[in-house]
Amino acid sequence: MVRKHKIIANEEVPNMYGNNRSIDVDKLRNDMENESLGAFWGGGFGGAIMEASDIRKASDEELIKIAKRQGKNLDDYQG
């Protein structure tokens, strides 16, 4: 079952499709964790292993904030 998190559009998370949208947080979390682990294994960036752990433990709201901070396009995860 796919878990979705509904967020309200605001300055922090702009939304071009209306006031509300659902984000597939499981896919977002999986992609972000895999990117961090890839940076660790592929590039030897030690901090990436801690980042992957933070992503794994983050609440849905925290995950969305981390994604925005990393410049992720949340439209790619719209449900």
Buried (B, 14 or more C-beta within 10 A) or exposed (E): EEEBBEBEBEEEBEBEEEEEBBBBBBBBBEBBBEBBBEBBEEEEEEEBEEBBEBBEEBEBEEBBBBBBEEEBEBEEBEE
